[in-house]
């Protein structure tokens, strides 16, 4: 089968200043085409290491995707090294030059020598136009192996992958049929789900694999089938998907690979309902997740981040007495918050969170990680207490997901 | 010098479902000790690939850090393969077993066979206790090379690195003196800054390097010096840092490696001032950034996510006439939003955003990426219009950073 290797170049990856999101995107897209990524490797801006990586990766793979080392301040090492590897020489590409000039006219910034150099490419490559930036992509072929060199800026790399590299790969290689199906569950742990699936996993044929993808209280179950008969494979996979669905039905959020906020968005949209948020401990993160979905204005009217008690009283009308008697982190307070926001921002549903995320602020009765969540439609209100045990960042993410899932279940079942 | 390689194991990395944040954390921590990460490599749960990686990486490096492949549902391949590589056999570690049992008592979930297996380790390793999870860390030494195998869960891996691996590495190796200094700038492009620093860079001695770390409208400039004379190196670096400071002073946010929200947090805390946010297009992301800083309740009282116009009127008291005449995305509206939130949530400063993040909602007059931002202290108000040109996610991040930086400058200079 067609195998690929991803080489990311840049000292910033080796000093850990940059988190490599490019490899994940590239791997996902190659995977969708049925191309298996055998290895991912990150190296510095160093001639020997780049040559060594190109040498070794091309031995075992049909495709080598290279990102990074092409920015205006990248040590100008990648292009000369590519010239060395492909026995080429640097030339100016007119199309790329035009592109650089146009971009600087558009953003109306001074065009300097450093930027013009971005239009230079090895003469052995096919230039892949970069519609989102100044550094062009480059496509090479050598001894049956295909190489694509792309800039490291994620936004630009993604455009080049989608517009140029993937279409060219489809032309160039004979791919097997591949079928991916993802079931999205929430509320049950990875190992507990795995226990339920032992029998199911044993029944899977060798060419259909199950992957567990856990994150923050959710587990995605992904079936991947590979064969040469697309139609038959799709039928087979769908049979297993249906069996899998019935096993995890109790925790099933969606039968596609979407986010929890996207699932909630779809649900609200279908039912033509709206939601408002009242956040204390999650500090606006839930509103951010909801509004990160394009078109969210059709289901989300707004929210309040009532961090201080004064804000809870002034905007949400939480009773001073409630705060004094039960405290900000209490069932009574989140109930009043959820009803308060519903009343203030006229929506179908209201959601409220209050907790202690740490590192400080915990007490013996209410340790760090204690979170109260309420969801309401104005008539019924459901509350739940959670106890998370991680750091601030992770507690916020877990609380947000717990709240979104509570809201989802409340809309579906009224409970 | 001491060189390290990071091997991350797991098919989820090769299908791109997981973004590898572990490598960045590990690289940063090793770097602080003066250990240079030569390569990072990601491979699947496959015996041959794991053996091959251990073989090749150990040839060129003194340290090999391995993460992943140790979860309850990880194909049980990593431990047997480590046994093979180190010529060891699997034994149950009593300490690790105790730890597993205690965790399941604490979270009060059923303890199953699958979890108990996590206490099994190769008999040739030193067990590194995992205080944050069930899978123990493992330390090996073979032919002068040190190996540490850690679970892939970031929170657990980080604990093991900080508590066990780094201290043991410090004991084990003779490190050179290393000095890092980061200057944090905002508001000027990477290549423009690079132009200003050509002379400066040429003056740097071979053993002091400058790295550019751009992200979302900010550029961090990092000087790294390595030598055997700590005191002399620190003096030298500080001389260059001061020169660098004076060159970029106009855009300097902080002389340490912190986030923009941390810089704003520190500033507000020093001046004993507070802030409130009124967000439309950024949808709560600014509030989230501010509240992601521990102790943020001392400077942040709360905020409003006034996504719908009704919310802008109902909570922030924006005039219907203003919205009708100038629209939600206008200077007049963000001014009223910023003053409204200040008046509603009694704080020193108010910040407001309104814009079109895309993909839809743009018009010829107000294309996608148009964002108005206002900052106010109730008396003076400053506004600015931005035009971003990226996707929804990136536009939100850029708008949030622009707003935080505008607030910071307004507090500092009143403008």
Interface residues (C-beta under 8 A of the other chain):
Chain A: X11 X12 X13 X14 X15 X16 X17 X18 X19 X20 X21 X23 X24 X25 X26 X27 X28 X29 X30 X31 X36 X37 X38 X39 X40 X41 X42 X43 X44 X49 X71 X72 X73 X106 X107 X109 X110 X112 X114 X115 X155 X189 X190 X191 X192 X194 X195 X211 X212 X213 X220 X222 X224 X277 X279 X283 X284 X285 X286 X287 X288 X290 X291 X292 X294 X295 X296 X297 X300 X301 X302 X303 X304 X305 X306 X307 X308 X310 X311 X314 X315 X344 X345 X346 X358 X359 X360 X389 X390 X391 X392 X393 X394 X396
Chain B: X11 X12 X13 X14 X15 X16 X17 X18 X19 X20 X21 X23 X24 X25 X26 X27 X28 X29 X31 X36 X37 X38 X39 X40 X41 X42 X43 X44 X49 X71 X72 X73 X106 X107 X109 X110 X112 X114 X115 X155 X189 X190 X191 X192 X194 X195 X211 X212 X213 X220 X222 X224 X276 X277 X279 X283 X284 X285 X286 X287 X288 X290 X291 X292 X294 X295 X296 X297 X300 X301 X302 X303 X304 X305 X306 X307 X308 X310 X311 X314 X315 X344 X345 X346 X358 X359 X360 X389 X390 X391 X392 X393 X394 X396
